[in-house]
Amino acid sequence: MNSRQRRGVILLVLSVVCALGAFAGVLSVISDVKSKVGPEVIAYRVGTDVQPYTALNANQFEKIEMPERWLSQNAVTDLADIRGKIAVTTLKEGSLLQSDMIVDQPALQPGQQEVAIMVDAATGVAGKITPGSTVNVYATFEGEREGDPAQSKIIVTNARVLDIGEITALDPDESSRDRQPTDAVPITFALSTLDAQRITYAESFAQRVRLALVAPGGDTTVPEEDRTYELAKDK
């Protein structure tokens, strides 16, 4: 073997060694990436906007795969988890579905229906009324005719609170004397048909609607004669 052949063999060997080294480097990088990313798992993405309090179904979500280590602990990984659930807020298209976005669909008693009204945040909630609470609903009305006294009425007793939404800033009412912006909270109740009519009437026509928390286990019966109050008749 002459010197030129020896140089060719040496270069060939060096090329093979370099190729093996490069291949080993690629394998090392791939292994390092896999060790950092970890195995992939199934998750679900919101396919289209879902409005609050809407019953959920599988067609509203898209299955995706993503690294397990990047998945939040409350991410939904099984669509069976949405069975019997509703959205608690607007689910935006493209958002990752998480368990804190959904709650159990409220169970209504026979003859009941869900009714949601906006209640002044300061006078109606005060941070102490929560889903599951029982409340009495008070409303204050102006006199029907000029000179008639204002009245405070208990509109509904023992109303069961199903859900409390987020505080929302409302525009001032043009018919209001003070015309001040109001922070209100949407509150959902389980009510009979008659009580639902009473509470929606109060929301529309009362000056103020106030919720009174009822103590658990207490006597919540309110006699008919005590449901209306006028200052002039107070003794």
N, C-alpha and C positions, 0 to 999 in steps of 0.2 A: 504494500500500500504506500503510495507516494504521499508527499506532504499535502498536496491539494486534496486528496481523498480523505486524509486524516482530518483536515480542517472541515471538510463537508460533514463528516461523521460527528465531529464535536459540535458543530452548529446545529445539526439535527437533534442531537441529544439535548442541547441547551433549549431548543425550541419546545421539545416534548416536556422538559422540566418546567419551563415557563407556562406552558399550557395547563399542565397539572396544577401548578401553583395558582393560576388564575381561576381554574375550576374550583379548587379548594376554597379560594377567597369568596367566590359567588355562593358556594354552599354555606360558608360561615355567615355571610350577610343574611341569606334567606333564613337560616336557623335563628339568627339573632332577632330578625323581624318577627318571626313566628313566636319566639319566646316573649317578645314585648307585646304583641297584639293578642295572642292567645286564640283559643277556638272561637268560631263564630256561632251565634245563636239566632233563633227566630224572634223577631219583634214585629210590631204593627204600627203603621203610619196612617194618619187620618187622610183619607182619599178626597174628601170634600168637606166643606164647612158644615158643622153640626151645631144646631141651635141649642141653647140651654133648655133643660128639662125634656129633651127629646129622647124617646126610647131608642136604644142602640141595636144595630144589627150588623152582621158580618160584612154586608155589602158596602158599608161606609168606611172600611179600612183595607189597607194594602199590606200584604206580608213582605217583610224585608229581612235581610240577614246583616248582622253587624257583630263586631268583636264583643265577646262577653264582657271583657274588662271595661268597655266603654258604655255599657248598658247600666242605667240607673237601677237602683234596687226596687223601685216601685213601677218599673216598666211592665206592661202587660205582655206576656209571652205565650198566652193561650187564649184564643177568642172565646172559649167557654166562660171566661171570667166576666164577659160583658152581658151574659144572659140575665135578664131581669134588671138591668141597670139603666140609668139615665145620665145624661151629661149635666154637670153642675155649673158649667160655664160654656161659652162658645168654644168649640173645638176647631181650631184653624187648620186648613188644608196643609199637609206636609208636617204637622206636629207629630212627635212620637207619643203614642197612646200610653198614658200612665194611670195607675190605679187611683191617684188623688184627683183625677179629672172626672171620675164617675162615682155614683152612689147607687144604693139599692132603690129601685122604683118603689115609691111609697105605697104601702098596702092600705087601701080604703075599705071601710066597712060597707056592707050593703046599704044603698041609699045615700052614700056620701059621694062628694066630688071634690076635686082639687080646685081651689080658688086662690089666686094670687092678687094682692093689692099692694100699692105703694104706701108706706107708712113713714111719717116723719122720723128721722133717725134719732133726734134728741128726745122726743116725747114718746116714741113708740117702742124703742128697743133698749137703749141704754146699756147694751152689751151683756145683759143678764138673761135675755130670752134666747133659747137655743132650740134646734129641732127636737121635737118630743115634748116641749113645754106645753102646758095648758094655760090659756089666758082668757080673760074677759075683755071684750072690746067695747070701749067707751067712745062716744061721739058727741060733739057739741054743735048745736044748731042755733042760728039766729031765729028770732020770732017770725012766724009766718007773715004777719002784717006789721006795719009800723006801730010801734008802741007795745007790741007783744014781747014778753020777756024771753031772753035766751034760755035754752034748756040743755042739760047734759043728760044723755040717755045711755043705758047699757044696751047695746045693740045685740050682742051675742055673748052667751056665757059658755064656758068650758070648750072653747075652740082649740083644737089640737094643731100645733105648729108642725108642719112637715119640713119646711126648709126656709132658710134666711139667705138672701142673696147679698151682693156687694153694694156698699153705699154708693149712690148715684146722685150727682148734683143736678137738680131740676131747674129749669128756667122759671123765673118768677111768674106767678099767675097774674094775668092782666086785670082780673077782677078783684085781686087782693088789694087791701088798703095799703099795706106796707110794701108790697111788690118786692120782697126780698128773696134772693135765691134760697132754695131749700135743699138740704141733703135728705134723701129718702132711701128707704130700703125695701126691696120687694120681698114680701113674706107670703108664703104659701100655706094655706090652711086646708084641713079636711073638714068639710061642712055638709050639713043637709042642704037640700035645695032652698028651703026658706031662709036659713041662716046665710047662705051664699048670696041671696038677694038682698038681705039686710046689710051685709058687710060691703057689698059693691055699691049700694045706695049711699051708705055713709061715706065711702071713699069719694064719691062723685059730688055730694051735696053738703057734707058736714064741713064746718070751719076747721076742725081738728079731729083726728082719730088717734086714740091712745090705747095702748095695750097694758093690761094689768096682770102681772104674773100671779097665778093661783098656786097656793102652797100645796104640795103633794099630800093627799090624805085628808085635806080639810073639807069642811062643809061648803060647797060652792053654790048652793041654792040661793037665788036672789028673788025675794017675793016681788010680785008684779008691781005693787005700790012703791017699791024702792028702786025701780028701774029708771025713773025720770026724776030729775032734780031741777028745781028752780030756786034761785037765791031768795026770792021774796017769800017763799013758803018754808024756808028753813027756820026752825024754832029752836 
